[in-house]
Amino acid sequence: MDALYARISGNPAFHALQARRSRLAWTLCAGVLTAYYGFILMIAYAPDTFRKPLHADTSVTLGVVWGAAVVLVSVGLTGMYVWRANREFDRLNARILEEAHRAPLG
């Protein structure tokens, strides 16, 4: 099993896959953190903005809409990662494993 791990970790395609997956994960993480911290900063520095109702005949405020939008952004970015992982990363991972299993032992 150690030989298999060595072949995988020595494969340049594996390192490229790790870098691509990590870059995407950090980018999406930055998006989620921006949404959440932006929401919190708006609450801290402009609370009156979130208190405003959407229109005169409702009790739903902009804060409720923005809060729901933050959750939807998080779900959407997670979905983007899953979509790309299923579409691209899984295929590359399978190719790397296939190459590692085909390589001669030693």
LUMVEXKE-252371 format. One line per 5 residues: number of its first residue (from 1); their letters; for each residue x, y, z of N, C-alpha, C. Coordinates in pm, 1 decimal, decimal comma, padded with zeros to 6 digits. Layout:
NUM) a) X:Y:Z:X:Y:Z:X:Y:Z; ...
# end
This chain:
1) mdaly) 00082,0:-00119,3:00000,0:00000,0:00000,0:00000,0:00086,8:00126,2:00000,0; 00202,3:00120,2:00067,8:00292,3:00235,3:00069,5:00343,9:00268,1:-00069,8; 00365,0:00165,8:-00152,2:00412,3:00188,9:-00288,7:00305,7:00261,4:-00370,2; 00180,0:00224,9:-00348,4:00070,6:00292,0:-00419,0:00064,2:00439,0:-00379,1; 00073,9:00466,0:-00250,2:00073,0:00604,6:-00202,9:00191,5:00683,5:-00258,9
6) arisg) 00305,6:00618,6:-00267,3:00424,2:00685,4:-00321,8:00404,5:00719,2:-00469,3; 00344,2:00625,4:-00545,5:00320,4:00652,2:-00688,1:00220,9:00766,6:-00705,7; 00118,8:00768,2:-00620,7:00019,7:00875,7:-00630,5:00082,9:01009,0:-00593,6; 00155,0:01013,9:-00482,7:00212,7:01141,9:-00438,4:00325,4:01188,7:-00529,9; 00383,3:01097,4:-00606,7:00487,0:01136,1:-00702,2:00433,1:01177,6:-00837,4
11) npafh) 00304,7:01163,3:-00857,8:00242,7:01196,0:-00986,0:00220,4:01347,7:-00995,2; 00275,6:01413,3:-01097,1:00254,3:01558,2:-01111,2:00107,0:01595,7:-01129,6; 00029,7:01506,7:-01188,3:-00113,8:01534,1:-01205,7:-00183,7:01540,9:-01070,0; -00137,2:01462,3:-00973,3:-00193,8:01466,1:-00838,9:-00168,0:01602,2:-00773,8; -00047,3:01652,9:-00789,0:-00014,0:01783,9:-00732,3:-00092,4:01895,9:-00801,2
16) alqar) -00113,1:01882,2:-00930,6:-00193,4:01981,1:-01003,4:-00338,6:01975,4:-00956,3; -00390,6:01854,7:-00935,4:-00527,1:01839,8:-00884,9:-00540,3:01900,6:-00746,0; -00444,2:01873,9:-00659,5:-00447,0:01931,8:-00525,1:-00447,0:02084,4:-00530,4; -00364,8:02139,8:-00616,2:-00355,5:02286,0:-00626,4:-00485,7:02345,4:-00678,9; -00544,5:02283,8:-00780,5:-00670,6:02335,2:-00836,6:-00783,9:02326,8:-00736,0
21) rsrla) -00791,3:02213,1:-00667,6:-00897,5:02194,0:-00568,4:-00880,1:02291,0:-00451,3; -00757,5:02309,9:-00408,4:-00730,8:02401,7:-00298,4:-00760,5:02546,0:-00338,6; -00721,5:02585,1:-00458,5:-00747,0:02721,2:-00506,0:-00897,5:02749,0:-00512,6; -00973,3:02653,7:-00563,9:-01117,9:02670,5:-00570,3:-01178,0:02677,7:-00430,2; -01135,1:02589,6:-00341,4:-01189,5:02587,5:-00205,8:-01161,9:02719,4:-00134,0
26) wtlca) -01042,4:02771,4:-00145,3:-01009,8:02898,2:-00078,4:-01085,2:03015,4:-00140,4; -01103,8:03013,5:-00271,6:-01179,3:03120,0:-00338,0:-01324,8:03120,0:-00291,1; -01385,5:03001,4:-00288,2:-01524,6:02992,8:-00243,1:-01536,3:03024,7:-00094,5; -01437,9:02984,7:-00017,3:-01437,0:03017,7:00125,6:-01431,8:03169,0:00144,2; -01350,4:03236,8:00064,3:-01343,7:03383,1:00071,6:-01478,3:03445,1:00037,0
31) gvlta) -01548,5:03387,2:-00059,0:-01681,7:03436,9:-00093,9:-01780,0:03423,5:00020,8; -01778,8:03307,9:00086,9:-01868,9:03286,6:00200,5:-01833,3:03381,0:00315,3; -01705,3:03392,6:00345,5:-01663,9:03481,7:00454,2:-01697,5:03626,9:00423,7; -01682,7:03667,1:00299,4:-01718,6:03803,7:00260,5:-01867,7:03828,0:00281,9; -01949,1:03731,4:00242,4:-02093,8:03745,9:00260,3:-02129,7:03755,6:00408,8
36) yygfi) -02077,5:03665,1:00489,0:-02111,3:03664,6:00631,7:-02057,9:03788,0:00703,7; -01929,8:03818,4:00684,4:-01873,1:03933,6:00753,5:-01929,1:04065,1:00700,7; -01960,7:04069,4:00572,3:-02026,6:04189,0:00519,1:-02160,9:04211,3:00584,7; -02233,9:04104,3:00605,7:-02363,8:04112,2:00673,6:-02345,3:04162,9:00817,3; -02250,1:04106,7:00887,9:-02225,6:04147,1:01026,4:-02178,3:04292,5:01032,8
41) lmiay) -02092,2:04332,4:00940,6:-02045,5:04471,4:00939,5:-02159,5:04568,5:00909,9; -02250,7:04529,3:00822,0:-02366,9:04614,4:00795,3:-02453,8:04627,8:00920,1; -02470,6:04519,5:00993,1:-02547,2:04525,0:01117,8:-02477,8:04617,4:01218,2; -02345,6:04607,6:01224,1:-02270,0:04687,1:01322,0:-02265,5:04834,9:01286,4; -02245,8:04867,7:01159,9:-02220,9:05006,5:01122,0:-02337,4:05076,2:01051,6
46) apdtf) -02434,5:05002,3:01004,6:-02550,1:05063,8:00938,2:-02678,0:04988,3:00974,1; -02707,9:04977,0:01102,4:-02824,0:04896,6:01142,7:-02956,8:04951,6:01091,1; -02964,2:05081,3:01070,3:-03089,8:05139,6:01021,1:-03124,7:05089,3:00881,4; -03023,7:05055,1:00804,0:-03046,8:05003,3:00668,9:-03128,2:04874,7:00674,4; -03095,4:04788,5:00769,6:-03163,7:04660,2:00779,5:-03300,4:04669,7:00846,0
51) rkplh) -03328,0:04779,5:00911,2:-03457,7:04796,9:00977,3:-03567,6:04841,9:00881,9; -03530,0:04889,5:00767,5:-03627,7:04942,2:00672,6:-03714,6:04830,6:00616,4; -03846,7:04848,4:00615,3:-03933,1:04746,8:00553,9:-03918,0:04749,3:00401,7; -03948,7:04636,6:00340,8:-03939,0:04629,0:00194,3:-04032,8:04728,1:00127,3; -04152,9:04741,9:00181,3:-04246,9:04843,6:00134,9:-04341,6:04874,9:00250,5
56) adtsv) -04426,3:04971,2:00232,1:-04509,0:05023,6:00341,7:-04605,8:04921,9:00401,1; -04649,8:04825,0:00324,5:-04752,4:04731,5:00371,7:-04697,5:04599,9:00426,1; -04570,9:04595,2:00464,5:-04512,8:04469,5:00511,5:-04427,9:04491,1:00636,0; -04411,1:04386,0:00710,6:-04321,1:04392,1:00825,0:-04187,2:04324,9:00793,8; -04172,6:04273,7:00672,5:-04047,0:04212,2:00630,1:-03946,7:04323,5:00600,6
61) tlgvv) -03830,6:04313,4:00664,7:-03730,5:04418,8:00649,5:-03620,2:04377,0:00552,0; -03537,7:04473,7:00517,2:-03422,7:04444,2:00431,4:-03327,1:04347,7:00499,8; -03319,7:04354,0:00631,9:-03232,3:04263,0:00706,5:-03269,9:04117,5:00687,2; -03398,5:04088,9:00684,3:-03444,5:03952,1:00662,2:-03405,0:03905,9:00522,1; -03423,3:03991,2:00425,2:-03389,2:03957,0:00286,7:-03238,7:03936,6:00272,2
66) wgaav) -03160,3:04027,4:00330,1:-03015,0:04014,5:00324,1:-02967,9:03888,7:00396,5; -03029,1:03858,0:00511,2:-02992,0:03736,0:00583,5:-03020,6:03611,1:00502,0; -03135,9:03607,6:00437,5:-03168,4:03494,1:00351,3:-03072,0:03487,4:00233,2; -03033,6:03603,0:00181,6:-02939,6:03606,1:00068,9:-02803,2:03549,8:00109,9; -02759,8:03578,4:00231,4:-02631,8:03524,7:00280,1:-02637,4:03371,9:00284,4
71) vlvsv) -02747,3:03317,8:00333,9:-02763,0:03172,5:00339,2:-02765,3:03115,9:00197,6; -02837,8:03179,3:00107,3:-02845,3:03131,0:-00030,9:-02709,8:03138,5:-00101,8; -02634,3:03243,5:-00074,0:-02499,3:03254,0:-00131,2:-02413,4:03137,6:-00082,4; -02421,9:03106,3:00046,0:-02344,3:02995,0:00101,2:-02383,3:02862,6:00037,2; -02511,3:02839,6:00023,9:-02559,1:02716,2:-00039,2:-02516,1:02712,4:-00185,7
76) gltgm) -02526,5:02825,5:-00253,8:-02486,6:02831,9:-00394,3:-02338,8:02805,2:-00414,6; -02255,2:02862,2:-00329,6:-02110,7:02839,7:-00342,7:-02074,0:02695,4:-00309,4; -02142,6:02637,4:-00213,0:-02121,3:02495,5:-00183,4:-02161,9:02410,6:-00303,3; -02274,1:02444,8:-00363,4:-02318,4:02374,5:-00483,3:-02219,0:02387,1:-00597,2; -02157,9:02503,5:-00611,0:-02056,6:02521,6:-00715,1:-01938,7:02427,1:-00693,1
81) yvwra) -01896,2:02414,6:-00566,7:-01785,2:02324,4:-00537,8:-01823,2:02180,2:-00569,7; -01940,8:02137,4:-00527,8:-01985,1:01999,8:-00552,6:-01996,7:01974,1:-00702,7; -02052,5:02069,8:-00776,1:-02066,6:02055,5:-00920,7:-01930,2:02038,0:-00987,0; -01835,8:02123,0:-00948,7:-01703,0:02114,3:-01010,5:-01630,0:01987,7:-00966,0; -01648,0:01949,3:-00840,0:-01583,8:01826,8:-00792,5:-01637,2:01705,5:-00868,2
86) nrefd) -01767,2:01699,6:-00886,4:-01827,1:01586,2:-00958,9:-01789,9:01587,3:-01106,2; -01779,3:01704,8:-01163,6:-01756,9:01717,8:-01307,3:-01609,7:01703,5:-01343,9; -01522,3:01756,6:-01262,5:-01381,0:01765,9:-01300,1:-01288,8:01689,5:-01205,2; -01298,1:01716,9:-01076,2:-01202,2:01660,8:-00981,8:-01213,8:01509,2:-00969,3; -01334,9:01456,7:-00969,4:-01352,1:01311,3:-00959,1:-01293,4:01240,0:-01080,0
91) rlnar) -01310,3:01299,1:-01196,6:-01255,1:01239,1:-01319,5:-01101,8:01237,2:-01314,1; -01041,9:01348,9:-01271,2:-00896,1:01355,2:-01260,8:-00845,3:01259,6:-01153,1; -00917,2:01251,0:-01043,6:-00878,7:01160,4:-00935,8:-00881,4:01015,3:-00983,7; -00984,1:00979,2:-01057,0:-00993,9:00842,6:-01109,5:-00878,4:00812,4:-01204,9; -00841,7:00910,2:-01287,7:-00730,5:00890,6:-01381,2:-00598,6:00871,4:-01306,3
96) ileea) -00577,2:00948,9:-01202,1:-00454,9:00936,7:-01122,2:-00449,0:00799,2:-01055,2; -00560,7:00753,6:-00999,3:-00564,5:00621,6:-00935,3:-00540,4:00510,5:-01036,4; -00599,0:00525,5:-01154,0:-00579,4:00424,4:-01258,9:-00432,9:00416,4:-01299,0; -00368,8:00530,5:-01315,6:-00226,7:00532,2:-01350,4:-00142,7:00469,8:-01240,2; -00178,3:00497,1:-01115,3:-00101,6:00443,0:-01003,1:-00115,4:00291,6:-00994,6
101) hrapl) -00232,5:00239,4:-01024,1:-00254,7:00094,4:-01017,9:-00188,4:00023,5:-01136,8; -00177,5:00091,4:-01250,5:-00115,7:00030,1:-01369,4:00034,9:00028,7:-01361,5; 00093,8:00121,7:-01285,2:00239,6:00131,8:-01279,3:00298,0:00005,3:-01215,5; 00416,7:-00035,4:-01261,6:00478,7:-00155,2:-01204,5:00517,0:-00132,1:-01057,7; 00509,2:-00237,7:-00979,9:00546,4:-00228,6:-00838,6:00695,7:-00210,7:-00825,2
106) g) 00733,5:-00144,0:-00720,3:00875,7:-00132,7:-00693,6:00911,2:00004,1:-00666,3
# end
